């Protein structure tokens, strides 16, 4: 019998998987490297690697935050347009 081993992802691999979504301030990136690290640290709680379930939770947080930010930006644009 062989035991199944859960896939483990490092911070660098996770950031690389995000592509242009993680980048320096002032770019079209969704997250700065510092913000990405803060999200990772919150989920990892000191661990160097995360399992697939934890990575999926991180990705869900990013999707929810982007959706919320997009809605907020649309609201602000609408208010400016009405002036």
C-alpha positions, -999 to +999 in steps of 0.1 A: +000+000+000+012+035-008+002+065+012-010+095-007+010+126+000-007+160-003+009+184-027+028+212-010+033+247-024+059+272-014+053+309-012+076+315-043+057+289-063+024+303-053+034+339-063+048+326-096+014+308-102-003+342-099+017+357-128+011+394-133-015+395-105+014+401-080+037+430-088+050+463-077+028+492-065+016+514-093+011+486-118-020+468-129-012+440-105-039+430-080-014+424-051+019+439-042+045+414-031+041+426+005+003+421+004+008+386-011+032+378+017+008+390+044-020+368+030+004+339+028+016+344+064-020+347+077-029+313+062+005+296+067+009+306+104+047+302+102+048+272+078+071+273+048+046+253+026+008+251+022-013+221+012-037+223-017-067+232+005-049+261+020-038+274-014-074+272-026-085+292+004-059+319-004-070+320-040-107+323-029-097+353-006-080+370-036-110+364-059-134+378-032-112+408-026-109+416-063-146+413-067-153+436-038-126+462-050-141+461-085-176+468-072-162+497-050-144+512-080-175+510-101-195+527-074-169+555-071-168+560-108-206+562-109-206+589-082-180+609-101-200+606-134-231+620-117-214+652-106 
